[in-house]
Amino acid sequence: MKAKELDHRFDAGEDVSGALDVAKAWRPNQAPKRVNVDFPTWMVESLDKEANRLGVTRQSIIKFWISERLAGRPA
């Protein structure tokens, strides 16, 4: 099926899920990329304390807080 036909069927409310190969689907700009950041000891200890309080990993809380700031939400 060509893209125009898929668009037309989708816009008409038809179920087009059978025409999609979800095994090959990907989300752009979502691939993980490793970065290294050096934090002072007091900051790591504070991050660990807050992560433990919330029941998440240090990495999770760092990613969540950074994503909030990048999305323009106030801290």
Backbone bond lengths (Angstrom), bond angles and torsions (degrees), N, CA, C in turn:
res aa  C-N    CA-C-N  psi(-1)  N-CA   C-N-CA  omega(-1)  CA-C   N-CA-C  phi
1 M - - - 1.444 - - 1.532 107.69 -
2 K 1.300 116.05 136.45 1.455 121.03 179.18 1.527 109.84 -81.97
3 A 1.321 115.17 158.99 1.459 121.44 -176.18 1.522 112.32 -58.08
4 K 1.337 117.97 -40.63 1.467 120.83 179.97 1.525 111.20 -61.70
5 E 1.324 116.10 -41.56 1.462 119.66 179.33 1.530 110.48 -67.07
6 L 1.329 116.47 -42.41 1.464 120.74 177.16 1.533 110.01 -59.17
7 D 1.331 116.85 -47.22 1.465 121.04 178.15 1.519 111.35 -58.46
8 H 1.322 116.27 -45.09 1.461 120.98 -179.20 1.531 111.06 -61.54
9 R 1.326 116.15 -46.38 1.469 119.73 179.53 1.529 111.44 -64.50
10 F 1.328 116.24 -41.85 1.462 119.97 178.87 1.527 110.43 -62.68
11 D 1.334 116.30 -46.82 1.463 120.80 179.71 1.524 111.92 -62.70
12 A 1.336 116.86 -27.82 1.466 121.25 178.48 1.527 111.83 -81.12
13 G 1.327 116.28 -2.68 1.464 120.03 177.92 1.512 114.67 89.19
14 E 1.329 116.65 9.41 1.464 119.59 179.49 1.530 110.37 -76.06
15 D 1.326 115.88 154.86 1.460 121.73 175.51 1.525 108.09 -79.92
16 V 1.317 117.01 111.41 1.465 121.54 -178.56 1.519 111.65 -104.89
17 S 1.329 117.60 8.44 1.461 120.28 -175.87 1.526 112.65 -61.48
18 G 1.316 118.08 -28.81 1.460 120.83 178.65 1.515 112.95 -68.88
19 A 1.317 117.29 -19.49 1.461 121.64 -179.40 1.525 112.38 -89.26
20 L 1.328 116.53 -3.79 1.462 120.57 -176.36 1.524 111.07 -104.88
21 D 1.318 116.10 139.39 1.463 121.57 175.36 1.524 107.17 -99.95
22 V 1.334 116.01 89.09 1.460 120.20 -174.83 1.528 112.67 -69.78
23 A 1.320 117.93 -15.30 1.464 120.58 177.78 1.532 110.58 -66.21
24 K 1.320 116.54 -24.20 1.466 120.69 -179.54 1.527 112.00 -103.59
25 A 1.312 117.04 5.47 1.464 120.58 -178.09 1.530 110.41 -71.23
26 W 1.314 115.83 147.35 1.458 121.35 176.49 1.519 108.38 -151.00
27 R 1.310 115.18 157.18 1.461 121.13 178.59 1.514 108.06 -106.95
28 P 1.336 117.60 123.44 1.460 119.72 -178.43 1.526 111.89 -61.87
29 N 1.299 115.41 145.20 1.470 123.81 178.00 1.528 113.65 61.47
30 Q 1.311 118.68 24.32 1.454 121.58 179.67 1.531 112.68 -110.88
31 A 1.324 117.10 -4.90 1.464 119.61 179.28 1.535 108.99 -66.55
32 P 1.321 117.12 134.77 1.463 118.56 179.95 1.529 111.55 -67.86
33 K 1.309 114.65 144.84 1.463 120.97 175.99 1.522 106.88 -134.06
34 R 1.300 115.47 124.62 1.465 120.89 -176.39 1.523 110.33 -76.65
35 V 1.325 115.69 133.92 1.459 122.13 173.81 1.528 108.12 -131.87
36 N 1.294 116.00 153.10 1.462 121.43 177.38 1.514 108.79 -112.46
37 V 1.305 116.32 131.12 1.459 122.05 178.23 1.523 107.63 -131.86
38 D 1.304 116.04 131.59 1.460 120.48 177.05 1.525 108.98 -95.68
39 F 1.330 115.72 126.42 1.457 122.59 177.49 1.519 108.63 -116.08
40 P 1.325 117.69 147.71 1.462 119.11 173.00 1.530 109.71 -66.21
41 T 1.320 115.86 155.05 1.462 121.58 -176.67 1.519 112.54 -54.79
42 W 1.341 117.43 -43.02 1.462 119.62 -178.44 1.524 111.55 -60.53
43 M 1.359 116.46 -34.14 1.453 120.12 -179.05 1.529 110.94 -71.99
44 V 1.323 116.65 -40.85 1.469 120.36 177.52 1.523 109.94 -62.95
45 E 1.331 117.05 -42.58 1.466 120.23 178.64 1.524 110.90 -62.78
46 S 1.328 116.93 -40.47 1.469 120.13 177.90 1.521 111.28 -67.22
47 L 1.320 116.92 -40.81 1.463 120.64 176.78 1.522 110.82 -61.15
48 D 1.322 116.65 -45.12 1.461 120.51 179.91 1.522 111.60 -63.25
49 K 1.313 116.67 -40.66 1.464 120.75 179.60 1.529 110.38 -62.53
50 E 1.332 116.50 -46.07 1.468 119.98 179.82 1.527 111.48 -68.50
51 A 1.327 117.04 -39.30 1.467 120.36 178.04 1.522 110.71 -62.61
52 N 1.326 117.01 -43.26 1.467 120.42 177.90 1.519 111.46 -63.74
53 R 1.333 116.64 -39.37 1.465 120.64 179.11 1.533 110.90 -62.05
54 L 1.334 115.68 -37.96 1.462 120.60 -179.15 1.528 113.18 -87.30
55 G 1.324 116.75 -11.51 1.467 120.72 -179.99 1.519 113.54 75.51
56 V 1.335 115.98 33.50 1.461 120.92 178.67 1.526 108.96 -127.71
57 T 1.317 116.21 174.21 1.459 119.92 178.61 1.525 110.58 -84.26
58 R 1.297 116.17 161.64 1.463 121.50 175.80 1.525 110.03 -57.93
59 Q 1.329 116.48 -44.68 1.460 120.62 -179.58 1.529 110.97 -60.53
60 S 1.318 116.97 -41.17 1.468 120.19 -179.67 1.508 112.15 -62.58
61 I 1.312 116.61 -44.70 1.460 118.98 -178.13 1.523 111.13 -68.25
62 I 1.323 118.05 -36.73 1.465 121.08 177.69 1.527 109.42 -64.12
63 K 1.338 117.58 -47.94 1.463 120.72 -179.31 1.527 111.07 -62.70
64 F 1.328 116.94 -40.59 1.458 120.48 -179.55 1.521 110.93 -64.46
65 W 1.321 117.15 -48.43 1.463 120.24 -178.46 1.525 111.84 -64.03
66 I 1.324 117.07 -40.79 1.467 119.76 179.19 1.532 110.11 -66.24
67 S 1.331 116.84 -41.55 1.470 118.86 179.77 1.527 111.34 -63.60
68 E 1.333 117.14 -35.88 1.463 120.31 176.27 1.525 111.22 -61.45
69 R 1.309 116.14 -45.71 1.471 120.12 -178.55 1.520 110.87 -66.76
70 L 1.322 117.44 -40.31 1.463 120.15 -179.65 1.513 112.11 -69.02
71 A 1.327 116.91 -27.72 1.460 121.39 178.08 1.526 111.52 -80.29
72 G 1.326 116.99 -4.58 1.452 120.72 176.95 1.504 114.82 88.46
73 R 1.328 117.24 11.80 1.456 119.82 177.71 1.524 109.15 -84.25
74 P 1.308 117.27 138.30 1.471 118.41 178.59 1.525 111.40 -66.86
75 A 1.300 115.53 153.22 1.458 121.19 -179.56 1.507 111.56 -71.13
